[in-house]
Amino acid sequence: ELMEKYLEGEELTEEDIRACMHRTRQRFEGEDYKENTDSEAYKKYHKQLTSQFKQIAAVLGADKPSALPAEMRAAFIAECDALIIDENGFIAPPPAPY
């Protein structure tokens, strides 16, 4: 949905970045992660995701996701959408294709 907005030529906003992070947290921590902070998934993945979000933003030139320049927001969303749980059970970018 967010990428469709981008592809249709609309500028992605800070609100879109927040929506992306929320959706990513729901994917790994569960739909109810905000209310269910005692869940195993929340405990296991919440700090990892916070770290990933900051790391992705840093690679794209910002100190935090909300500070991303408009032209980097689509790249941030794509990186978040690509995150996986690796063979060691950690959240990570997908392996390189080679």
C-alpha positions as a Markdown table, in Angstrom:
| # | Residue | x | y | z |
|---|---|---|---|---|
| 1 | Glu | 0.0 | 0.0 | 0.0 |
| 2 | Leu | 2.8 | 2.5 | 0.9 |
| 3 | Met | 4.9 | 1.5 | -2.1 |
| 4 | Glu | 1.8 | 1.8 | -4.3 |
| 5 | Lys | 1.4 | 5.4 | -3.1 |
| 6 | Tyr | 5.1 | 6.0 | -3.9 |
| 7 | Leu | 4.8 | 4.4 | -7.3 |
| 8 | Glu | 1.8 | 6.6 | -8.1 |
| 9 | Gly | 4.1 | 9.6 | -7.6 |
| 10 | Glu | 2.9 | 10.7 | -4.2 |
| 11 | Glu | 5.5 | 11.8 | -1.7 |
| 12 | Leu | 5.9 | 9.4 | 1.3 |
| 13 | Thr | 5.6 | 11.2 | 4.7 |
| 14 | Glu | 6.9 | 10.7 | 8.2 |
| 15 | Glu | 3.5 | 9.2 | 9.0 |
| 16 | Asp | 4.1 | 6.6 | 6.2 |
| 17 | Ile | 7.4 | 5.7 | 7.9 |
| 18 | Arg | 5.6 | 5.2 | 11.3 |
| 19 | Ala | 3.0 | 3.1 | 9.5 |
| 20 | Cys | 5.7 | 1.0 | 8.0 |
| 21 | Met | 7.4 | 0.4 | 11.3 |
| 22 | His | 4.1 | -0.4 | 13.0 |
| 23 | Arg | 3.3 | -3.0 | 10.2 |
| 24 | Thr | 6.8 | -4.5 | 10.5 |
| 25 | Arg | 6.4 | -4.8 | 14.3 |
| 26 | Gln | 3.0 | -6.5 | 13.8 |
| 27 | Arg | 4.6 | -9.0 | 11.3 |
| 28 | Phe | 7.2 | -10.1 | 13.8 |
| 29 | Glu | 5.8 | -9.3 | 17.3 |
| 30 | Gly | 2.1 | -9.9 | 16.6 |
| 31 | Glu | -0.9 | -7.8 | 15.7 |
| 32 | Asp | -1.4 | -6.8 | 19.4 |
| 33 | Tyr | 2.2 | -6.0 | 20.2 |
| 34 | Lys | 1.4 | -2.7 | 21.8 |
| 35 | Glu | -1.0 | -4.2 | 24.3 |
| 36 | Asn | 0.8 | -7.6 | 24.7 |
| 37 | Thr | 4.2 | -6.5 | 25.8 |
| 38 | Asp | 4.6 | -9.7 | 27.9 |
| 39 | Ser | 4.4 | -11.9 | 24.8 |
| 40 | Glu | 7.4 | -14.1 | 23.8 |
| 41 | Ala | 7.6 | -12.4 | 20.3 |
| 42 | Tyr | 7.6 | -8.9 | 21.8 |
| 43 | Lys | 10.3 | -9.8 | 24.2 |
| 44 | Lys | 12.4 | -11.5 | 21.5 |
| 45 | Tyr | 12.0 | -9.0 | 18.7 |
| 46 | His | 11.1 | -5.5 | 19.9 |
| 47 | Lys | 14.6 | -4.4 | 20.7 |
| 48 | Gln | 16.0 | -6.1 | 17.6 |
| 49 | Leu | 13.5 | -4.2 | 15.4 |
| 50 | Thr | 14.3 | -0.9 | 17.0 |
| 51 | Ser | 17.9 | -1.6 | 16.2 |
| 52 | Gln | 17.2 | -2.6 | 12.7 |
| 53 | Phe | 15.1 | 0.5 | 12.1 |
| 54 | Lys | 17.9 | 2.7 | 13.3 |
| 55 | Gln | 20.5 | 0.8 | 11.3 |
| 56 | Ile | 18.5 | 1.1 | 8.1 |
| 57 | Ala | 18.0 | 4.8 | 8.6 |
| 58 | Ala | 21.7 | 5.3 | 9.3 |
| 59 | Val | 22.7 | 3.5 | 6.1 |
| 60 | Leu | 20.2 | 5.8 | 4.3 |
| 61 | Gly | 21.8 | 8.9 | 5.8 |
| 62 | Ala | 19.7 | 9.7 | 8.9 |
| 63 | Asp | 20.1 | 9.2 | 12.6 |
| 64 | Lys | 16.6 | 7.9 | 13.0 |
| 65 | Pro | 13.7 | 6.9 | 10.7 |
| 66 | Ser | 11.7 | 10.0 | 11.2 |
| 67 | Ala | 14.6 | 12.1 | 10.1 |
| 68 | Leu | 14.9 | 10.4 | 6.7 |
| 69 | Pro | 14.8 | 12.8 | 3.8 |
| 70 | Ala | 11.7 | 12.3 | 1.6 |
| 71 | Glu | 13.7 | 10.7 | -1.2 |
| 72 | Met | 15.0 | 7.9 | 1.1 |
| 73 | Arg | 11.6 | 7.0 | 2.6 |
| 74 | Ala | 10.7 | 4.4 | -0.1 |
| 75 | Ala | 14.1 | 2.7 | 0.3 |
| 76 | Phe | 13.5 | 2.5 | 4.1 |
| 77 | Ile | 10.1 | 1.0 | 3.6 |
| 78 | Ala | 11.5 | -1.6 | 1.1 |
| 79 | Glu | 14.2 | -2.5 | 3.5 |
| 80 | Cys | 11.7 | -3.0 | 6.3 |
| 81 | Asp | 9.5 | -5.1 | 4.1 |
| 82 | Ala | 12.4 | -7.3 | 3.2 |
| 83 | Leu | 13.4 | -8.1 | 6.8 |
| 84 | Ile | 13.4 | -11.8 | 7.7 |
| 85 | Ile | 14.1 | -14.1 | 10.7 |
| 86 | Asp | 17.5 | -15.7 | 9.9 |
| 87 | Glu | 18.6 | -19.2 | 10.6 |
| 88 | Asn | 19.8 | -18.2 | 14.1 |
| 89 | Gly | 16.4 | -16.7 | 15.0 |
| 90 | Phe | 17.4 | -13.0 | 14.6 |
| 91 | Ile | 15.8 | -10.3 | 12.6 |
| 92 | Ala | 18.0 | -9.6 | 9.6 |
| 93 | Pro | 18.0 | -8.4 | 6.0 |
| 94 | Pro | 17.7 | -11.2 | 3.5 |
| 95 | Pro | 20.9 | -12.9 | 2.5 |
| 96 | Ala | 22.7 | -11.6 | -0.6 |
| 97 | Pro | 21.6 | -13.5 | -3.7 |
| 98 | Tyr | 25.1 | -14.9 | -4.4 |
